[in-house]
Amino acid sequence: MPIKINGAQAELPADPRVSLLDLLRETLQLHGTKKGCNQGACGACTVLVDGERIVSCLALAVQYDGREVTTIEGLAGEGGLHPLQQAFIEHDGFQCGYCTPGQICSAIGMAAEARRGVPSVVTPDLAAKAVALTHDELRERMSGNLCRCGAYNGIVAAIAETYGEGAK
């Protein structure tokens, strides 16, 4: 089975050692996903696989045979930007923009985790069916995505507006 990336079928690489990140960037020319540390520590390469966030630098492309991968390029719809992409613009959630694709993909996956009740270290009720995305929850859940420019206040504001307790 081929891999599905942003709704389109793509062939898996013949070499089983190719990372998902390298498949995206070097083979498919999807340069939105960034190669930061290439060790899984910075989150710049975060993508969604079947709606869950992963760091693509640590994933072998062949592991995702038959799965649905969504990159930053696949988030916008026909009606325009994804709401979180728009919120990043409105809240100046980026400076250089290098971490932005990974931050956005991670936040979308993080919001889905919270809706499913997946707790974090700071979640007060571990048995809750859903987790409220408070300021502390957002910061904890996004701690795996680094921003070297320090645009964290804008990043958190954009995510809070889109998914937080007072989201529309």
N, C-alpha and C positions, 0 to 999 in steps of 0.2 A: 504494500500500500504506500502511496506517496504521502508526503507531509503536506498539510494545508497551511499556507501562510497568507494571512490577510484575505482569506476567502478564495485564494487561487491555489491550485495544485502545483507542487514543486517536487522535483526528483531529489531523492536523498543522495548524498555524495557516495561515490564508490569506495572511498577510503573511510572506514568506520571510526577513525581517530579525529575526524573533523568536528569541531565544536559547533553547536547551534549558532553561536555568535559569528564564527567565520563563515558558515553557510549563508547567513543573512547578509553580512557585509561584503564578503569577497565574491561569492558566487551569484547571489541574487541582487547585489548592488542596492540593498536596503541600508543606507548609511545612517539612518536615524538612531539605531541602536549603537551605542558607543562602546568602544573598548577602552576601559579605564585601567584598572589594575590587572586584569586578566587572571585574578586569583579569587574572585567571588567576594571581595571585601568592600567594594565601593558602591555597588548597585547601579553603575552607569549602563550596564548591559541588560537591565531587567526588562523582560517581556512577559506576556501572558500566554500560558499554555492551558487550553480548555478553561480559561477564565482565572487561573491561578498564577500568581507571580513566581517567576524563577529567575535566577541569574544565568544568562545564556552562555557565559564564558566557561562555566563548569559543567555544562550539559553537552553530551555528544548528540549530534543531529540524529543519528540512527535510533536513539532512544525515543524519539518522538514520531516514529513511523505511525501514520494514521491519526495523528493528533492535530488539533487546531492551534496554530501559533498566531498571536496578534502582536504586532510591533506598533510603534508610535505612528507609522504610516497608515496603519489599518484602523485607527480609532475614529478619524473624522468620517462623517456620513455625508450623504448627498446634500443634506440641509446645512452643512457647514462643520465647524469644529466640534469636537466632543466638548460637553460642558466644562470638563476640567481643563482642557486646553484653553478655552476662553477665559476661565477663571485665572489661570496662570498669567495670561496677558493683562487682565484687569488688575491683578494684585502684584504685578511686577515680581512674579515668582521665579525669576531667572535673571542672571547677569550675563555671564558668557554663554549660557544655554547648553553647555556640554552635558550636565547631569539631567537636564529637563526631561528628555524622553524616558529615562529610567525612573525618574521621580514620578512622572505621570502614570506610567504603566504600573509601578509599584503601588501608587495610591488607589488605583482602580481595583487591583487585586486585594489590597488591604481593606477597602470598604466592603468587598464581597465577603472576606473573612469575618469582619465584624457583624455583618448581617446574619451570617451563619452561627454566630455565637462563639467563634474561636477566641479564647481569651489571650490576653497579653500579660506581661509581668505586672502591669498596673491595674488590670481589670479587677474591680472590687468584688463582683459576684461571678465566680467561676462557673456556676450552673445556669447563668442567664441564657435565654434563647437567642438574644441579640445583644450586642455591646454598643453602648452609646459612645460615639466618637468625640469625647471631650478633648480639650487642649492637651492634657497629659497623655491620653490614649493615642492621639494623632502623633505626637512627638515620639513616643515609645515605638509605635508600630512602623514609623518611617525612619527609625534610627539606622537601618542598614543601608540607607541611601545617603551618600555624602555629597555635599556641595562645597567645593573649594572656595567659592566666592563668598559664601556666607549669606545666601539669600533665603535662609530658613524662615524668617518672619513672613515673607511673601508666599513661600511655598506652603506653610501651614495655613495661612489665611485663605489661600486658594482652595486647599483641600477642605478646610472647615466650611467654607461657603458652599461647596459642592456636596459634601458628605457628612459634615459635622452635625451636632445636635440641633442647630438652628437652620439647617439646609432647607431649601425650598422643596 
